[in-house]
């Protein structure tokens, strides 16, 4: 199968696209993901899987900030967080996610 054919058959959008590509061991361009990279990823994800969680709301907020900052302007994301009942953006989050923009 050519790289072009493989890429056409593989979706590169959606929350699960990366996980599906990793599980197949094939990058979006059709090239194999090197074993050393897959092994390290698997090791780190196993460590994360064993980490005690602090709560669903905290994790939801963290994901909203991390992903939302890529798509939503700072002032708008801050307002959306507060309107939904989450804490507003923290100074360190603003500096990290919006400092270079």
N, CA, C and O atoms as CSV, one atom per row, in Angstrom:
chain,resi,resn,atom,element,x,y,z
A,1,UNK,N,N,0.856,-1.187,0.000
A,1,UNK,CA,C,0.000,0.000,0.000
A,1,UNK,C,C,0.891,1.236,0.000
A,1,UNK,O,O,1.851,1.297,0.768
A,2,UNK,N,N,0.601,2.205,-0.829
A,2,UNK,CA,C,1.422,3.405,-0.908
A,2,UNK,C,C,1.084,4.359,0.222
A,2,UNK,O,O,0.038,4.243,0.861
A,3,UNK,N,N,1.991,5.310,0.462
A,3,UNK,CA,C,1.751,6.298,1.511
A,3,UNK,C,C,0.497,7.100,1.207
A,3,UNK,O,O,-0.279,7.412,2.109
A,4,UNK,N,N,0.291,7.443,-0.102
A,4,UNK,CA,C,-0.906,8.228,-0.453
A,4,UNK,C,C,-2.180,7.442,-0.157
A,4,UNK,O,O,-3.142,7.996,0.376
A,5,UNK,N,N,-2.192,6.162,-0.496
A,5,UNK,CA,C,-3.371,5.334,-0.246
A,5,UNK,C,C,-3.628,5.203,1.237
A,5,UNK,O,O,-4.767,5.312,1.691
A,6,UNK,N,N,-2.559,4.968,2.002
A,6,UNK,CA,C,-2.698,4.815,3.443
A,6,UNK,C,C,-3.227,6.090,4.070
A,6,UNK,O,O,-4.084,6.042,4.953
A,7,UNK,N,N,-2.725,7.228,3.621
A,7,UNK,CA,C,-3.160,8.493,4.178
A,7,UNK,C,C,-4.630,8.751,3.865
A,7,UNK,O,O,-5.352,9.270,4.716
A,8,UNK,N,N,-5.081,8.409,2.690
A,8,UNK,CA,C,-6.477,8.612,2.318
A,8,UNK,C,C,-7.391,7.763,3.192
A,8,UNK,O,O,-8.474,8.208,3.571
A,9,UNK,N,N,-6.967,6.549,3.514
A,9,UNK,CA,C,-7.786,5.645,4.317
A,9,UNK,C,C,-7.750,5.958,5.803
A,9,UNK,O,O,-8.501,5.361,6.574
A,10,UNK,N,N,-6.904,6.870,6.218
A,10,UNK,CA,C,-6.737,7.181,7.631
A,10,UNK,C,C,-7.187,8.610,7.895
A,10,UNK,O,O,-6.731,9.536,7.226
A,11,UNK,N,N,-8.066,8.795,8.850
A,11,UNK,CA,C,-8.517,10.137,9.175
A,11,UNK,C,C,-7.485,10.831,10.055
A,11,UNK,O,O,-6.871,10.205,10.920
A,12,UNK,N,N,-7.302,12.117,9.832
A,12,UNK,CA,C,-6.365,12.897,10.637
A,12,UNK,C,C,-7.086,13.927,11.486
A,12,UNK,O,O,-6.473,14.864,11.998
A,13,UNK,N,N,-8.383,13.751,11.632
A,13,UNK,CA,C,-9.152,14.676,12.456
A,13,UNK,C,C,-9.833,13.917,13.584
A,13,UNK,O,O,-9.989,12.696,13.540
A,14,UNK,N,N,-10.227,14.670,14.584
A,14,UNK,CA,C,-10.936,14.073,15.708
A,14,UNK,C,C,-10.003,13.709,16.846
A,14,UNK,O,O,-8.792,13.575,16.672
A,15,UNK,N,N,-10.595,13.556,18.000
A,15,UNK,CA,C,-9.832,13.315,19.218
A,15,UNK,C,C,-9.089,11.991,19.215
A,15,UNK,O,O,-8.063,11.864,19.883
A,16,UNK,N,N,-9.575,11.014,18.491
A,16,UNK,CA,C,-8.963,9.687,18.515
A,16,UNK,C,C,-7.976,9.441,17.378
A,16,UNK,O,O,-7.356,8.378,17.337
A,17,UNK,N,N,-7.812,10.373,16.469
A,17,UNK,CA,C,-6.956,10.153,15.290
A,17,UNK,C,C,-5.525,9.795,15.676
A,17,UNK,O,O,-4.943,8.875,15.101
A,18,UNK,N,N,-4.957,10.502,16.635
A,18,UNK,CA,C,-3.578,10.243,17.060
A,18,UNK,C,C,-3.475,8.868,17.704
A,18,UNK,O,O,-2.568,8.098,17.387
A,19,UNK,N,N,-4.405,8.555,18.611
A,19,UNK,CA,C,-4.373,7.251,19.287
A,19,UNK,C,C,-4.496,6.103,18.289
A,19,UNK,O,O,-3.826,5.080,18.430
A,20,UNK,N,N,-5.338,6.269,17.296
A,20,UNK,CA,C,-5.511,5.224,16.286
A,20,UNK,C,C,-4.241,5.042,15.455
A,20,UNK,O,O,-3.863,3.915,15.136
A,21,UNK,N,N,-3.586,6.145,15.107
A,21,UNK,CA,C,-2.341,6.068,14.342
A,21,UNK,C,C,-1.242,5.407,15.177
A,21,UNK,O,O,-0.480,4.587,14.664
A,22,UNK,N,N,-1.163,5.758,16.447
A,22,UNK,CA,C,-0.164,5.155,17.335
A,22,UNK,C,C,-0.414,3.656,17.453
A,22,UNK,O,O,0.528,2.865,17.386
A,23,UNK,N,N,-1.663,3.261,17.626
A,23,UNK,CA,C,-1.997,1.841,17.761
A,23,UNK,C,C,-1.584,1.061,16.511
A,23,UNK,O,O,-1.169,-0.094,16.608
A,24,UNK,N,N,-1.697,1.687,15.346
A,24,UNK,CA,C,-1.290,1.043,14.093
A,24,UNK,C,C,0.219,1.126,13.882
A,24,UNK,O,O,0.797,0.350,13.121
A,25,UNK,N,N,0.857,2.097,14.583
A,25,UNK,CA,C,2.290,2.290,14.405
A,25,UNK,C,C,2.632,2.965,13.094
A,25,UNK,O,O,3.756,2.853,12.604
A,26,UNK,N,N,1.657,3.670,12.521
A,26,UNK,CA,C,1.825,4.321,11.223
A,26,UNK,C,C,1.455,5.798,11.342
A,26,UNK,O,O,0.367,6.134,11.810
A,27,UNK,N,N,2.358,6.675,10.918
A,27,UNK,CA,C,2.108,8.112,10.950
A,27,UNK,C,C,1.102,8.483,9.861
A,27,UNK,O,O,0.810,7.666,8.987
A,28,UNK,N,N,0.574,9.697,9.904
A,28,UNK,CA,C,-0.433,10.140,8.940
A,28,UNK,C,C,0.084,10.143,7.506
A,28,UNK,O,O,-0.701,10.019,6.565
A,29,UNK,N,N,1.393,10.283,7.331
A,29,UNK,CA,C,1.948,10.274,5.974
A,29,UNK,C,C,2.219,8.859,5.454
A,29,UNK,O,O,2.741,8.690,4.353
A,30,UNK,N,N,1.865,7.851,6.244
A,30,UNK,CA,C,2.039,6.469,5.838
A,30,UNK,C,C,3.349,5.844,6.284
A,30,UNK,O,O,3.552,4.643,6.102
A,31,UNK,N,N,4.232,6.628,6.859
A,31,UNK,CA,C,5.519,6.092,7.296
A,31,UNK,C,C,5.374,5.414,8.658
A,31,UNK,O,O,4.547,5.819,9.475
A,32,UNK,N,N,6.187,4.375,8.897
A,32,UNK,CA,C,6.122,3.698,10.193
A,32,UNK,C,C,6.677,4.596,11.304
A,32,UNK,O,O,7.634,5.340,11.094
A,33,UNK,N,N,6.070,4.514,12.467
A,33,UNK,CA,C,6.581,5.236,13.630
A,33,UNK,C,C,7.714,4.372,14.193
A,33,UNK,O,O,7.510,3.184,14.443
A,34,UNK,N,N,8.908,4.951,14.397
A,34,UNK,CA,C,10.035,4.158,14.897
A,34,UNK,C,C,9.717,3.462,16.225
A,34,UNK,O,O,9.049,4.023,17.094
A,35,UNK,N,N,10.207,2.242,16.357
A,35,UNK,CA,C,9.958,1.428,17.548
A,35,UNK,C,C,10.382,2.143,18.824
A,35,UNK,O,O,9.671,2.081,19.827
A,36,UNK,N,N,11.523,2.818,18.805
A,36,UNK,CA,C,11.998,3.515,20.006
A,36,UNK,C,C,10.990,4.575,20.457
A,36,UNK,O,O,10.772,4.751,21.656
A,37,UNK,N,N,10.384,5.274,19.515
A,37,UNK,CA,C,9.376,6.286,19.860
A,37,UNK,C,C,8.121,5.627,20.427
A,37,UNK,O,O,7.558,6.099,21.414
A,38,UNK,N,N,7.691,4.544,19.804
A,38,UNK,CA,C,6.511,3.830,20.300
A,38,UNK,C,C,6.755,3.256,21.690
A,38,UNK,O,O,5.879,3.318,22.553
A,39,UNK,N,N,7.944,2.696,21.907
A,39,UNK,CA,C,8.273,2.121,23.216
A,39,UNK,C,C,8.279,3.177,24.312
A,39,UNK,O,O,7.741,2.951,25.396
A,40,UNK,N,N,8.886,4.335,24.036
A,40,UNK,CA,C,8.915,5.410,25.027
A,40,UNK,C,C,7.509,5.916,25.301
A,40,UNK,O,O,7.145,6.141,26.455
A,41,UNK,N,N,6.724,6.096,24.260
A,41,UNK,CA,C,5.340,6.552,24.426
A,41,UNK,C,C,4.557,5.574,25.306
A,41,UNK,O,O,3.842,5.985,26.219
A,42,UNK,N,N,4.701,4.282,25.022
A,42,UNK,CA,C,4.002,3.247,25.793
A,42,UNK,C,C,4.423,3.284,27.252
A,42,UNK,O,O,3.582,3.164,28.142
A,43,UNK,N,N,5.707,3.447,27.505
A,43,UNK,CA,C,6.223,3.504,28.882
A,43,UNK,C,C,5.631,4.695,29.646
A,43,UNK,O,O,5.156,4.545,30.772
A,44,UNK,N,N,5.663,5.869,29.025
A,44,UNK,CA,C,5.160,7.076,29.689
A,44,UNK,C,C,3.647,6.995,29.896
A,44,UNK,O,O,3.150,7.400,30.946
A,45,UNK,N,N,2.916,6.483,28.919
A,45,UNK,CA,C,1.464,6.358,29.059
A,45,UNK,C,C,1.100,5.350,30.155
A,45,UNK,O,O,0.086,5.519,30.833
A,46,UNK,N,N,1.898,4.324,30.331
A,46,UNK,CA,C,1.660,3.363,31.424
A,46,UNK,C,C,1.844,4.049,32.773
A,46,UNK,O,O,1.079,3.802,33.706
A,47,UNK,N,N,2.847,4.903,32.879
A,47,UNK,CA,C,3.045,5.660,34.122
A,47,UNK,C,C,1.842,6.567,34.391
A,47,UNK,O,O,1.354,6.654,35.517
A,48,UNK,N,N,1.380,7.232,33.348
A,48,UNK,CA,C,0.224,8.129,33.490
A,48,UNK,C,C,-1.033,7.359,33.874
A,48,UNK,O,O,-1.849,7.842,34.659
A,49,UNK,N,N,-1.184,6.170,33.322
A,49,UNK,CA,C,-2.369,5.350,33.615
A,49,UNK,C,C,-2.433,4.964,35.088
A,49,UNK,O,O,-3.514,4.703,35.615
A,50,UNK,N,N,-1.287,4.927,35.750
A,50,UNK,CA,C,-1.240,4.536,37.165
A,50,UNK,C,C,-1.277,5.729,38.114
A,50,UNK,O,O,-1.241,5.542,39.330
A,51,UNK,N,N,-1.347,6.942,37.590
A,51,UNK,CA,C,-1.346,8.148,38.431
A,51,UNK,C,C,-2.722,8.368,39.054
A,51,UNK,O,O,-3.749,8.249,38.386
A,52,UNK,N,N,-2.722,8.688,40.334
A,52,UNK,CA,C,-3.962,9.005,41.037
A,52,UNK,C,C,-4.553,10.293,40.468
A,52,UNK,O,O,-3.829,11.268,40.266
A,53,UNK,N,N,-5.821,10.306,40.217
A,53,UNK,CA,C,-6.504,11.474,39.647
A,53,UNK,C,C,-7.042,12.373,40.752
A,53,UNK,O,O,-7.380,11.918,41.845
A,54,UNK,N,N,-7.111,13.680,40.430
A,54,UNK,CA,C,-7.566,14.647,41.423
A,54,UNK,C,C,-9.052,14.935,41.322
A,54,UNK,O,O,-9.614,15.549,42.229
A,55,UNK,N,N,-9.689,14.523,40.281
A,55,UNK,CA,C,-11.117,14.755,40.132
A,55,UNK,C,C,-11.468,15.046,38.689
A,55,UNK,O,O,-10.643,15.538,37.919
A,56,UNK,N,N,-12.687,14.739,38.340
A,56,UNK,CA,C,-13.133,14.896,36.960
A,56,UNK,C,C,-13.187,16.366,36.561
A,56,UNK,O,O,-12.742,16.721,35.470
A,57,UNK,N,N,-13.717,17.219,37.415
A,57,UNK,CA,C,-13.825,18.642,37.067
A,57,UNK,C,C,-12.453,19.267,36.831
A,57,UNK,O,O,-12.280,20.061,35.907
A,58,UNK,N,N,-11.478,18.906,37.668
A,58,UNK,CA,C,-10.121,19.446,37.480
A,58,UNK,C,C,-9.548,19.009,36.139
A,58,UNK,O,O,-8.927,19.804,35.435
A,59,UNK,N,N,-9.756,17.752,35.790
A,59,UNK,CA,C,-9.244,17.235,34.530
A,59,UNK,C,C,-9.978,17.864,33.355
A,59,UNK,O,O,-9.362,18.196,32.343
A,60,UNK,N,N,-11.285,18.029,33.484
A,60,UNK,CA,C,-12.054,18.678,32.416
A,60,UNK,C,C,-11.531,20.094,32.170
A,60,UNK,O,O,-11.316,20.492,31.025
A,61,UNK,N,N,-11.329,20.846,33.246
A,61,UNK,CA,C,-10.844,22.223,33.111
A,61,UNK,C,C,-9.468,22.239,32.461
A,61,UNK,O,O,-9.206,23.046,31.569
A,62,UNK,N,N,-8.602,21.358,32.904
A,62,UNK,CA,C,-7.254,21.280,32.346
A,62,UNK,C,C,-7.287,21.005,30.842
A,62,UNK,O,O,-6.553,21.630,30.076
A,63,UNK,N,N,-8.126,20.085,30.432
A,63,UNK,CA,C,-8.248,19.773,28.999
A,63,UNK,C,C,-8.839,20.933,28.224
A,63,UNK,O,O,-8.394,21.243,27.119
A,64,UNK,N,N,-9.841,21.573,28.805
A,64,UNK,CA,C,-10.465,22.733,28.150
A,64,UNK,C,C,-9.432,23.826,27.928
A,64,UNK,O,O,-9.371,24.413,26.848
A,65,UNK,N,N,-8.621,24.105,28.941
A,65,UNK,CA,C,-7.611,25.153,28.822
A,65,UNK,C,C,-6.547,24.755,27.804
A,65,UNK,O,O,-6.207,25.539,26.918
A,66,UNK,N,N,-6.028,23.546,27.929
A,66,UNK,CA,C,-4.939,23.095,27.049
A,66,UNK,C,C,-5.370,23.090,25.577
A,66,UNK,O,O,-4.630,23.551,24.708
A,67,UNK,N,N,-6.541,22.578,25.312
A,67,UNK,CA,C,-7.013,22.478,23.935
A,67,UNK,C,C,-7.681,23.781,23.487
A,67,UNK,O,O,-7.485,24.234,22.360
A,68,UNK,N,N,-8.456,24.362,24.368
A,68,UNK,CA,C,-9.154,25.600,24.031
A,68,UNK,C,C,-8.217,26.737,23.662
A,68,UNK,O,O,-8.539,27.561,22.806
A,69,UNK,N,N,-7.048,26.784,24.313
A,69,UNK,CA,C,-6.092,27.860,24.031
A,69,UNK,C,C,-5.589,27.814,22.595
A,69,UNK,O,O,-5.128,28.827,22.069
A,70,UNK,N,N,-5.672,26.660,21.961
A,70,UNK,CA,C,-5.253,26.538,20.567
A,70,UNK,C,C,-6.281,27.125,19.612
A,70,UNK,O,O,-5.952,27.468,18.476
A,71,UNK,N,N,-7.516,27.241,20.065
A,71,UNK,CA,C,-8.623,27.593,19.173
A,71,UNK,C,C,-9.393,28.851,19.579
A,71,UNK,O,O,-10.074,29.454,18.750
A,72,UNK,N,N,-9.291,29.243,20.830
A,72,UNK,CA,C,-10.138,30.316,21.361
A,72,UNK,C,C,-9.261,31.431,21.929
A,72,UNK,O,O,-8.322,31.151,22.674
A,73,UNK,N,N,-9.549,32.684,21.591
A,73,UNK,CA,C,-8.792,33.805,22.161
A,73,UNK,C,C,-8.879,33.815,23.695
A,73,UNK,O,O,-9.867,33.362,24.274
A,74,UNK,N,N,-7.848,34.329,24.328
A,74,UNK,CA,C,-7.712,34.314,25.792
A,74,UNK,C,C,-8.933,34.883,26.520
A,74,UNK,O,O,-9.470,34.239,27.421
A,75,UNK,N,N,-9.359,36.047,26.147
A,75,UNK,CA,C,-10.480,36.696,26.850
A,75,UNK,C,C,-11.748,35.864,26.702
A,75,UNK,O,O,-12.512,35.708,27.655
A,76,UNK,N,N,-11.965,35.337,25.518
A,76,UNK,CA,C,-13.153,34.514,25.288
A,76,UNK,C,C,-13.094,33.208,26.090
A,76,UNK,O,O,-14.089,32.806,26.694
A,77,UNK,N,N,-11.939,32.553,26.098
A,77,UNK,CA,C,-11.805,31.308,26.863
A,77,UNK,C,C,-11.995,31.570,28.344
A,77,UNK,O,O,-12.650,30.787,29.032
A,78,UNK,N,N,-11.438,32.646,28.839
A,78,UNK,CA,C,-11.598,33.001,30.251
A,78,UNK,C,C,-13.072,33.191,30.594
A,78,UNK,O,O,-13.541,32.693,31.618
A,79,UNK,N,N,-13.796,33.904,29.751
A,79,UNK,CA,C,-15.230,34.129,29.961
A,79,UNK,C,C,-16.003,32.815,29.920
A,79,UNK,O,O,-16.877,32.575,30.753
A,80,UNK,N,N,-15.675,31.964,28.942
A,80,UNK,CA,C,-16.357,30.672,28.828
A,80,UNK,C,C,-16.125,29.809,30.064
A,80,UNK,O,O,-17.047,29.148,30.541
A,81,UNK,N,N,-14.917,29.812,30.577
A,81,UNK,CA,C,-14.612,29.044,31.790
A,81,UNK,C,C,-15.455,29.527,32.970
A,81,UNK,O,O,-16.091,28.730,33.661
A,82,UNK,N,N,-15.450,30.816,33.185
A,82,UNK,CA,C,-16.206,31.392,34.308
A,82,UNK,C,C,-17.697,31.142,34.144
A,82,UNK,O,O,-18.374,30.774,35.103
A,83,UNK,N,N,-18.213,31.339,32.935
A,83,UNK,CA,C,-19.642,31.128,32.684
A,83,UNK,C,C,-20.058,29.674,32.932
A,83,UNK,O,O,-21.201,29.405,33.302
A,84,UNK,N,N,-19.132,28.749,32.728
A,84,UNK,CA,C,-19.425,27.324,32.943
A,84,UNK,C,C,-19.203,26.901,34.382
A,84,UNK,O,O,-19.460,25.749,34.732
A,85,UNK,N,N,-18.727,27.815,35.226
A,85,UNK,CA,C,-18.521,27.486,36.634
A,85,UNK,C,C,-17.119,27.005,36.979
A,85,UNK,O,O,-16.882,26.506,38.079
A,86,UNK,N,N,-16.186,27.155,36.037
A,86,UNK,CA,C,-14.795,26.804,36.305
A,86,UNK,C,C,-14.038,28.037,36.776
A,86,UNK,O,O,-14.505,29.163,36.604
A,87,UNK,N,N,-12.875,27.825,37.368
A,87,UNK,CA,C,-12.002,28.941,37.746
A,87,UNK,C,C,-11.503,29.627,36.477
A,87,UNK,O,O,-11.300,28.977,35.452
A,88,UNK,N,N,-11.306,30.944,36.552
A,88,UNK,CA,C,-10.774,31.642,35.374
A,88,UNK,C,C,-9.333,31.208,35.092
A,88,UNK,O,O,-8.713,30.500,35.886
A,89,UNK,N,N,-8.823,31.647,33.949
A,89,UNK,CA,C,-7.443,31.339,33.599
A,89,UNK,C,C,-6.493,31.891,34.660
A,89,UNK,O,O,-6.670,33.005,35.152
A,90,UNK,N,N,-5.492,31.099,35.000
A,90,UNK,CA,C,-4.472,31.519,35.956
A,90,UNK,C,C,-3.369,32.245,35.195
A,90,UNK,O,O,-3.188,32.033,33.995
A,91,UNK,N,N,-2.635,33.100,35.898
A,91,UNK,CA,C,-1.559,33.854,35.264
A,91,UNK,C,C,-0.558,32.934,34.567
A,91,UNK,O,O,-0.101,33.234,33.464
A,92,UNK,N,N,-0.215,31.810,35.212
A,92,UNK,CA,C,0.770,30.907,34.610
A,92,UNK,C,C,0.213,30.238,33.348
A,92,UNK,O,O,0.968,29.943,32.422
A,93,UNK,N,N,-1.106,29.996,33.308
A,93,UNK,CA,C,-1.726,29.437,32.091
A,93,UNK,C,C,-1.713,30.469,30.972
A,93,UNK,O,O,-1.428,30.144,29.820
A,94,UNK,N,N,-2.022,31.708,31.317
A,94,UNK,CA,C,-2.008,32.781,30.320
A,94,UNK,C,C,-0.607,32.935,29.752
A,94,UNK,O,O,-0.433,33.039,28.538
A,95,UNK,N,N,0.390,32.950,30.626
A,95,UNK,CA,C,1.773,33.098,30.169
A,95,UNK,C,C,2.187,31.925,29.290
A,95,UNK,O,O,2.838,32.123,28.264
A,96,UNK,N,N,1.821,30.714,29.674
A,96,UNK,CA,C,2.225,29.525,28.936
A,96,UNK,C,C,1.512,29.411,27.599
A,96,UNK,O,O,2.146,29.212,26.563
A,97,UNK,N,N,0.191,29.539,27.626
A,97,UNK,CA,C,-0.581,29.297,26.414
A,97,UNK,C,C,-0.735,30.522,25.515
A,97,UNK,O,O,-0.907,30.384,24.304
A,98,UNK,N,N,-0.676,31.717,26.099
A,98,UNK,CA,C,-0.907,32.914,25.296
A,98,UNK,C,C,0.288,33.872,25.278
A,98,UNK,O,O,0.256,34.875,24.566
A,99,UNK,N,N,1.314,33.589,26.030
A,99,UNK,CA,C,2.463,34.494,26.150
A,99,UNK,C,C,3.164,34.798,24.849
A,99,UNK,O,O,3.647,35.913,24.654
A,100,UNK,N,N,3.232,33.839,23.961
A,100,UNK,CA,C,3.955,34.023,22.708
A,100,UNK,C,C,3.106,34.549,21.577
A,100,UNK,O,O,3.594,34.669,20.454
A,101,UNK,N,N,1.841,34.871,21.837
A,101,UNK,CA,C,0.935,35.283,20.756
A,101,UNK,C,C,0.817,36.776,20.679
A,101,UNK,O,O,0.096,37.296,19.827
